Amino acid sequence: MSERRIGFIPGAVALRQDMEPCGVFVTDQRMILVFEGPTIKGVKAGLKASFGAEADVLPGPRPQTDYAMVDIESLAKKNDNISVPHISIEKLAIGKGIGGYGIWCAYTGENMKKQYLVVTFVPPPDLVKKRKAEGLSTREVRREYAMKCQEVFKRALPPIIAEKVDWKI
């Protein structure tokens, strides 16, 4: 059975040695943190149509890669990217943390050692500006964006993993 694309979250920052901008590519079998260099370029406007009606594509600037056409396996194996199969997740929490909303994940890595992942969702500046003009506060825009990100994960995770998730948004 082929891997189904669920969505791409362009506005994210991963805590590694430093805070690194990334995108989170979510399929029905895994999530892939995509590091494209000094700045993540987001998602093409037509990506949702390419993914299909069920895929969520959150707003953001243009990507360097066309994620509707990319080979998922080669994206997962790219040196800088981090691939986390859903079946390897031991604990996942999605909610408010330091610096905003995001995910905290404990999983078993390829080396069979426990790994940790901390990612903060960062709504694109143009979305924040637009929503603030509509009367929302920055806090409300961040929460709204995080709720959309949470929906992507709810659709992607298998029930056995989803029941272990601490949904805090």
C-alpha positions in Angstrom: 0.0 0.0 0.0 1.4 3.4 -1.0 2.0 6.2 1.5 -0.7 8.8 1.4 0.1 12.5 1.8 -1.9 14.2 4.5 -0.5 17.7 4.7 2.4 20.0 4.9 2.9 22.5 7.7 5.3 25.2 6.4 5.6 27.4 9.6 7.6 25.4 12.1 10.8 25.8 14.1 12.6 22.7 15.4 14.8 22.7 18.5 18.1 21.0 17.6 21.4 22.5 18.5 19.7 25.8 17.6 16.2 26.9 16.6 16.0 25.8 13.0 13.2 26.8 10.6 11.6 23.7 9.0 8.4 22.3 7.5 6.5 19.3 8.7 5.5 16.9 5.9 2.8 14.5 7.2 1.7 11.3 5.6 -0.4 8.4 6.9 2.7 6.5 7.9 5.2 9.1 9.2 6.1 12.8 9.7 9.2 14.2 8.1 10.8 17.4 9.3 12.1 19.1 6.2 15.0 21.5 6.5 15.6 23.5 3.4 18.4 25.7 4.5 18.5 29.0 6.3 14.7 29.7 5.8 11.8 27.4 5.0 10.0 28.6 1.9 6.6 27.2 2.7 4.0 25.7 0.3 2.9 26.4 -3.3 -0.6 27.9 -3.6 -1.8 25.0 -5.8 -0.4 22.3 -3.5 -3.8 21.5 -1.9 -5.2 20.6 -5.3 -2.2 18.4 -6.0 -2.5 16.6 -2.7 -6.2 16.1 -3.2 -9.3 17.4 -1.4 -8.5 15.7 1.9 -5.0 17.1 2.3 -4.5 20.1 4.5 -2.1 22.7 3.2 -1.6 25.5 5.7 -0.8 29.0 4.4 2.8 30.0 3.9 5.3 31.4 1.4 6.6 29.4 -1.7 8.7 26.3 -1.1 12.0 25.4 -2.7 10.5 21.9 -3.3 7.2 21.0 -4.9 5.9 18.7 -2.2 3.0 17.5 -4.3 5.5 15.8 -6.6 8.4 14.9 -4.4 9.3 11.2 -3.8 8.4 10.7 -0.1 11.2 8.1 0.4 13.9 10.3 -1.0 12.6 13.2 1.1 12.8 11.1 4.2 16.3 9.9 3.4 17.7 13.4 2.7 20.6 14.0 5.2 19.2 17.0 7.1 15.6 15.8 7.3 14.2 13.8 10.2 11.7 11.1 9.5 9.6 9.7 12.3 7.4 6.7 11.5 4.1 6.9 13.4 4.6 3.3 14.7 7.8 4.4 16.4 6.1 7.2 18.5 6.1 6.4 22.2 4.6 9.7 23.4 3.3 12.7 21.5 1.9 15.9 23.0 0.5 18.8 21.0 -0.2 22.0 22.8 1.1 25.2 24.3 4.8 25.3 25.2 7.7 27.6 25.5 7.5 30.0 22.5 4.0 29.1 21.5 2.1 26.0 20.3 3.8 22.9 19.0 4.6 19.3 19.4 6.8 17.3 21.7 7.5 13.8 20.6 9.4 10.8 22.1 10.1 8.0 19.6 12.4 5.1 19.0 15.0 6.1 16.4 16.6 3.9 13.7 19.4 3.1 16.1 16.7 1.7 18.5 17.5 4.5 21.0 14.9 6.9 22.4 14.9 10.2 20.5 13.1 13.5 21.3 11.7 16.1 19.0 10.4 19.6 19.9 8.7 21.6 17.1 7.0 25.0 17.5 4.3 26.0 15.0 4.9 29.5 13.7 2.2 31.1 11.5 3.5 32.8 8.4 3.8 36.6 8.9 1.4 37.4 6.0 -1.3 35.2 7.8 -0.7 37.0 11.1 -1.0 40.4 9.4 -4.2 39.4 7.6 -5.9 37.9 10.6 -4.8 40.9 12.8 -6.4 43.2 10.3 -9.6 41.2 10.8 -9.5 41.9 14.5 -7.7 38.9 16.0 -4.8 39.1 18.4 -1.4 37.5 17.6 -2.2 35.0 20.4 -5.5 34.0 18.7 -3.8 33.7 15.3 -1.2 31.4 16.7 -3.8 29.2 18.5 -5.9 29.1 15.3 -2.8 28.0 13.3 -1.9 25.4 15.9 -5.4 24.0 15.8 -5.1 23.5 12.0 -1.8 21.8 12.5 -3.4 19.6 15.2 -6.1 18.6 12.7 -3.5 17.4 10.2 -2.0 15.1 12.9 -5.4 13.8 13.9 -6.1 12.8 10.4 -2.7 11.2 9.9 -2.1 9.2 13.1 -3.4 5.6 13.3 -5.9 5.1 16.2 -3.5 3.2 18.3 -1.1 6.1 18.3 -3.8 8.8 18.4 -5.1 7.4 21.7 -1.7 8.0 23.3 -1.5 11.7 22.1 -2.0 14.4 24.6 -4.2 16.9 22.6 -3.9 20.2 24.5 -5.1 22.8 22.0 
